[in-house]
Amino acid sequence: MQQLRFNGDITLEQVFQDYRTEVYDNLVKAIAENLEEEVEQVTVLVVGINNIDYTVNLTKDKFVTSLRSALAHYERLELYEKCQQCLDILNKL
């Protein structure tokens, strides 16, 4: 699980917007690593802002929706290997 650390005047919402690819990369990785296990949620990443940590978790009922969002993001960036990874996971779900 990756940790993103920031100091200064940045909000959690800005982190999600400015580092969207890193967030999606971690989301896809977390789901893929736990695909074979019966988990109710996965930890996507930890965001630290001014020495306060926020743990980003994703519940199992949001896996498909989140992967579709990641897929759309990767398509816009033309990151086709990551698109295929999302599709492979979606097919297994």
Secondary structure, DSSP 8 states (H G I E B T S, - for coil): -EEEEE-SS--HHHHHHHTHHHHHHHHHHHHHHTTTS--SEEEEEEEEETTEEEEEEEEGGGHHHHHHHHHHHHHHHT-HHHHHHHHHHHHH-
